[in-house]
């Protein structure tokens, strides 16, 4: 943003949705990054639990 917003401008923008100059949500890249990390974390946790329980798994 190039200028300081007034409270009224902020309320107006919040009600219509906060987006970047390109029209994207500013949190979309963060959510995409976290989505991948959470999937990896869950997969690895399940894998380690199965290995520690002695369950044979096939990686390929």
C-alpha positions as CSV (number, residue, x, y, z in Angstrom):
1,X,0.0,0.0,0.0
2,X,1.3,3.4,-0.9
3,X,-0.8,5.5,1.5
4,X,-1.9,5.3,5.1
5,X,-5.5,4.2,5.4
6,X,-8.2,5.8,7.5
7,X,-10.3,3.7,9.7
8,X,-13.2,4.2,7.4
9,X,-11.2,3.0,4.4
10,X,-10.0,0.0,6.4
11,X,-13.6,-1.0,7.3
12,X,-14.7,-0.6,3.7
13,X,-11.8,-2.7,2.4
14,X,-12.3,-5.4,5.0
15,X,-15.9,-5.7,4.1
16,X,-15.2,-6.1,0.4
17,X,-12.2,-8.4,1.0
18,X,-8.5,-7.7,1.4
19,X,-6.5,-8.4,-1.7
20,X,-3.1,-7.5,-3.1
21,X,-2.7,-5.1,-6.1
22,X,-2.9,-8.2,-8.3
23,X,-6.2,-9.2,-6.8
24,X,-4.9,-12.2,-4.8
25,X,-5.4,-12.8,-1.1
26,X,-2.2,-11.9,0.7
27,X,-2.3,-15.1,2.7
28,X,-2.8,-17.5,-0.3
29,X,1.0,-18.2,-0.7
30,X,1.3,-18.9,3.0
31,X,-1.6,-21.3,3.0
32,X,-0.2,-23.1,-0.1
33,X,3.2,-23.5,1.6
34,X,1.6,-24.7,4.9
35,X,-0.6,-27.1,3.0
36,X,2.4,-28.9,1.6
37,X,4.2,-28.9,4.9
38,X,1.2,-30.3,6.8
39,X,0.7,-33.1,4.2
40,X,4.4,-34.0,4.5
41,X,4.3,-33.9,8.3
42,X,1.2,-36.1,8.5
43,X,2.6,-38.6,6.0
44,X,5.9,-38.8,7.8
45,X,4.2,-39.2,11.2
46,X,2.0,-42.1,9.9
47,X,5.1,-43.7,8.4
48,X,7.1,-43.5,11.6
49,X,4.2,-44.8,13.7
50,X,3.8,-47.8,11.3
51,X,7.5,-48.5,11.4
52,X,7.6,-48.3,15.2
53,X,4.6,-50.6,15.4
54,X,6.5,-53.2,13.3
55,X,4.0,-53.0,10.4
56,X,5.6,-53.7,7.1
57,X,5.1,-51.0,4.5
58,X,6.1,-50.7,0.9
59,X,7.5,-47.4,-0.1
60,X,7.3,-48.1,-3.8
